[in-house]
Amino acid sequence: MRRHIPSTQALACFEAAGRHESYTRAAQELALTQSAVSRQILALEEQLGVQLFRRTRHGVTLTEAGRHYSKQVARWLQGLERDTLDVMAHQGHGGSLSLAAVPTFATRWLIPRLPQLAREHPDIVVHIETRTRPFLFSDTGFDAALYAGTEEQVANWPGVHVRMLMQEDVVPVCSPRLLEQSVPRARGRAHQPVAPATIARMPLLQQSTRPYGWQQWFHAMEVDAPRALDGPRYELFSMLAVAATMGLGVALMPPMLIEAEMERGDLVIACDRLLQGERAYYLVTPAQPAAPVLTAFGDWLARMAGDPQLP
């Protein structure tokens, strides 16, 4: 018997009263009387042996212990409501996944492929929130994470199972207009890739989170590039893509993140010499055995990423 789990009614009253710091407003929200809310919270305090509210002339305020407990209870109630709605929506079939993901990869690679997931697995629903750093799954409601990082970083993520999806290879890209202006050619050949030495003479766009990216690329190409660190800096790949599309310079980008721009012709490959980056994209899940819905999603994701081990 779980003797230390309070009733859901008591927790709902406490969470609402804590959010409003008012028994009256909590009662209005929950369609209860103020005295009923007060009785539920008093019973909860007696069960815990901890004072959760201080009574004042103007109402109530949370104690330090109450403030901490309120955050935990709110998260638990939200998760319970989400899971309940999920069961009601799917009637025991399929299910939903709460996915933490790096924003650019989610927006530019994953979401455009979700219609295919819907066709192949119509009972799977994926909810996505942004996370860029490792976290403890036990402290969140996430079922999995799409993480971009180094092999060392994922190796130091405790209590997880890691599946590499793809390397973050980068290649110089720019607008066709900039390539035509920078490299005069015969008509009809303006969009052909140029040599690395030519890229060194073009305006470069930098990524602030990878300040030595161009320097590493030119070093790998064995090209002297005194201006490898010059140029405007942007934090996100999505910013770089827009800046490159506007003709501001050449960007070092993973092709998988600019598929739409490449298809429209807004960006072209300026030099076809790829450089394998230090980072890769991983599917990270809790170490315990995965639920069937998570296994199906992971296999589909790996297939989309070109996992050679899958049919």
C-alpha positions in Angstrom: 0.0 0.0 0.0 1.4 3.4 -1.0 0.9 5.2 2.3 2.7 8.4 1.4 0.9 9.3 -1.8 -1.7 12.1 -1.1 -5.0 12.1 -2.8 -5.2 13.7 -6.3 -7.9 16.0 -5.0 -5.7 17.3 -2.3 -2.8 17.8 -4.7 -5.0 19.6 -7.2 -6.2 22.0 -4.5 -2.7 22.6 -3.3 -1.3 23.3 -6.8 -4.1 25.7 -7.7 -3.9 27.5 -4.3 -0.1 27.7 -4.6 -0.3 29.1 -8.2 -2.8 31.8 -7.2 -1.6 32.1 -3.6 -5.3 32.3 -2.8 -7.8 29.7 -1.5 -10.7 31.7 -3.0 -9.3 31.7 -6.5 -8.3 28.1 -6.3 -11.9 27.2 -5.2 -13.3 29.2 -8.2 -11.0 27.4 -10.6 -11.8 23.9 -9.2 -15.6 24.6 -8.7 -15.3 23.9 -5.0 -16.0 26.0 -1.9 -13.2 27.8 -0.2 -13.7 25.7 2.9 -13.3 22.5 0.9 -10.0 23.7 -0.5 -8.9 24.7 3.0 -9.8 21.3 4.4 -7.9 19.5 1.6 -4.8 21.6 2.1 -4.9 21.2 5.9 -5.2 17.4 5.5 -2.3 17.4 3.1 -0.1 19.4 5.6 -1.0 17.0 8.3 -0.1 14.0 6.1 3.2 15.6 5.2 4.0 17.0 8.6 5.1 20.2 6.8 3.6 23.6 6.7 2.9 24.5 3.0 1.3 28.0 3.5 1.7 30.9 5.8 -1.6 32.6 6.6 -1.5 36.4 6.4 -4.0 39.2 6.7 -4.3 39.3 3.0 -4.5 35.6 2.3 -1.9 32.9 2.0 1.7 32.7 0.8 3.7 29.6 0.1 6.5 28.6 2.5 9.9 27.7 1.1 9.0 24.0 1.4 5.6 24.7 -0.2 7.1 26.5 -3.1 9.5 23.6 -3.9 6.7 21.0 -3.5 4.3 23.0 -5.6 6.7 22.8 -8.6 7.0 19.1 -8.3 3.2 18.6 -7.9 2.5 20.9 -10.9 4.8 18.8 -13.1 3.3 15.5 -11.8 -0.3 16.7 -12.4 0.5 18.0 -15.9 2.1 14.6 -16.8 -0.8 12.7 -15.4 -3.3 14.9 -17.4 -1.1 14.5 -20.6 -0.9 10.7 -20.2 -4.7 10.5 -19.5 -5.5 12.4 -22.6 -3.1 10.2 -24.5 -4.9 7.0 -23.4 -8.3 8.6 -24.2 -7.2 9.7 -27.6 -5.5 6.4 -28.7 -7.9 4.0 -26.9 -4.9 1.8 -26.1 -3.3 1.8 -29.5 0.0 3.5 -30.4 0.7 6.4 -28.2 2.5 9.7 -27.9 6.2 10.6 -27.3 7.5 13.6 -25.6 10.8 14.5 -27.4 13.5 16.9 -26.3 15.3 18.2 -29.4 17.9 20.7 -30.6 15.8 23.4 -32.4 17.4 23.6 -35.8 17.6 19.9 -36.4 14.0 19.4 -35.2 12.7 22.3 -37.4 14.7 21.6 -40.5 15.1 17.9 -40.6 12.7 16.1 -38.3 9.4 18.0 -38.7 9.5 17.9 -42.6 9.7 14.1 -42.3 6.8 13.7 -39.7 4.2 13.4 -42.4 5.9 10.2 -43.5 5.9 9.0 -39.9 2.1 9.7 -39.8 1.6 7.6 -42.9 3.7 4.7 -41.6 2.7 4.9 -38.0 -0.6 6.8 -37.7 -1.0 5.9 -34.1 2.2 7.6 -33.0 2.1 11.3 -32.0 5.3 13.2 -31.3 5.4 16.2 -29.0 8.6 18.3 -29.3 10.2 20.8 -26.9 13.6 22.4 -27.2 16.6 21.2 -25.1 20.2 21.7 -26.1 22.0 20.2 -23.1 22.0 16.8 -21.4 19.5 16.3 -18.6 18.2 13.6 -16.3 15.2 11.8 -17.7 14.0 11.1 -14.2 13.6 14.9 -13.6 11.6 15.5 -16.7 8.6 14.1 -18.6 10.6 13.4 -21.7 10.7 10.0 -23.3 13.7 10.6 -25.6 16.0 13.3 -26.8 17.5 14.3 -30.2 20.9 15.6 -29.2 23.7 17.2 -31.2 27.1 16.8 -29.6 30.5 15.0 -29.5 31.0 11.3 -28.7 32.6 12.3 -25.4 29.6 14.4 -24.4 27.1 11.5 -25.0 29.5 9.1 -23.3 29.3 11.2 -20.1 25.4 11.4 -20.1 24.5 9.1 -17.2 21.7 6.5 -17.3 20.9 6.5 -21.0 21.1 4.5 -24.1 22.6 6.3 -27.1 22.0 5.6 -30.8 24.0 7.6 -33.4 21.9 8.8 -36.3 24.3 10.7 -38.5 27.5 12.8 -38.5 27.3 16.5 -38.9 29.2 16.8 -42.1 29.6 20.4 -43.4 30.0 21.9 -46.8 30.4 25.5 -48.1 27.1 26.9 -49.5 26.0 30.3 -50.8 23.4 32.0 -52.9 23.8 31.4 -56.7 23.8 35.2 -57.1 26.9 35.5 -54.9 28.7 32.7 -56.7 28.0 34.3 -60.1 29.3 37.7 -58.8 32.4 36.2 -57.2 33.4 33.7 -59.9 32.7 35.0 -63.4 32.0 32.1 -65.7 30.6 31.2 -69.1 26.8 31.4 -69.1 25.1 28.2 -67.8 28.1 27.1 -65.7 27.7 29.7 -62.9 26.5 27.2 -60.3 29.3 24.7 -60.7 31.3 24.1 -57.4 34.6 26.0 -57.2 37.9 25.1 -55.7 38.7 25.6 -52.0 41.2 28.3 -52.8 38.4 30.3 -54.5 36.3 30.1 -51.3 39.1 31.6 -49.4 38.7 34.8 -51.4 34.9 35.0 -50.9 33.1 36.7 -48.0 32.6 34.1 -45.2 29.8 33.8 -42.7 30.8 32.5 -39.2 29.0 30.5 -36.6 29.6 31.8 -33.1 29.2 28.4 -31.5 31.9 27.0 -33.9 34.3 29.9 -34.2 37.1 27.9 -35.8 34.9 26.0 -38.3 36.2 27.7 -41.4 39.8 27.5 -40.1 39.4 23.8 -39.7 37.8 23.4 -43.2 40.6 25.3 -44.9 43.3 23.4 -42.9 41.7 20.1 -44.1 41.7 21.4 -47.7 45.4 22.4 -47.3 44.5 26.0 -48.3 46.1 29.1 -46.9 43.2 31.4 -45.8 44.3 34.5 -43.8 40.7 35.6 -43.6 39.3 32.3 -42.2 38.2 34.0 -38.9 36.7 37.1 -40.6 33.1 37.8 -41.2 29.8 38.3 -39.4 28.9 35.7 -36.7 25.5 34.0 -36.2 24.6 31.7 -33.4 22.3 29.2 -35.1 22.5 27.3 -38.4 19.0 28.7 -39.2 20.5 32.2 -39.0 23.4 31.2 -41.2 21.0 29.7 -43.8 19.0 33.0 -44.1 22.2 35.1 -44.2 23.6 32.9 -47.0 20.4 33.0 -48.9 20.5 36.8 -48.8 23.9 36.7 -50.4 25.9 38.0 -47.4 28.6 35.3 -47.8 29.5 31.6 -47.9 28.3 29.5 -44.9 29.6 26.2 -43.7 26.5 24.1 -43.3 25.3 20.5 -42.9 23.4 19.8 -46.2 20.6 18.0 -44.3 19.7 21.3 -42.6 19.2 23.2 -45.8 17.3 20.7 -47.9 14.5 23.2 -48.6 16.8 26.0 -49.7 18.8 23.6 -51.9 15.6 22.3 -53.5 14.3 25.8 -54.2 17.7 26.9 -55.6 18.1 29.6 -52.9 21.4 28.0 -51.9 23.9 26.0 -53.9 27.0 24.1 -53.0 29.9 26.5 -53.5 32.6 23.8 -53.1 31.8 20.1 -52.9 34.5 19.2 -50.4 32.8 17.9 -47.3 34.4 18.0 -43.8 33.3 15.6 -41.2 32.6 17.6 -38.0 33.3 16.7 -34.5 29.6 16.5 -33.7 26.9 14.0 -34.6 23.2 13.7 -34.0 22.0 11.1 -31.5 18.8 9.6 -30.3 19.1 9.4 -26.5 16.6 7.3 -24.4 16.5 6.2 -20.8 18.6 3.0 -20.1 15.6 0.9 -19.1 13.8 -1.2 -21.8 11.9 1.1 -24.2 8.1 1.0 -24.7 7.0 -0.4 -28.1 6.0 3.1 -29.3 9.5 4.4 -28.6 11.1 1.4 -30.2 9.0 1.9 -33.4 9.9 5.6 -33.5 13.6 5.0 -32.9 13.7 2.4 -35.8 11.8 4.8 -38.1 14.1 7.7 -37.2 17.3 5.6 -37.8 15.9 4.5 -41.2 15.3 8.2 -42.1 18.8 8.9 -41.1 20.2 6.1 -43.3 21.1 3.5 -40.7 22.8 0.8 -42.8 21.7 -1.8 -40.3 18.0 -1.4 -41.1 16.2 -2.5 -44.2 
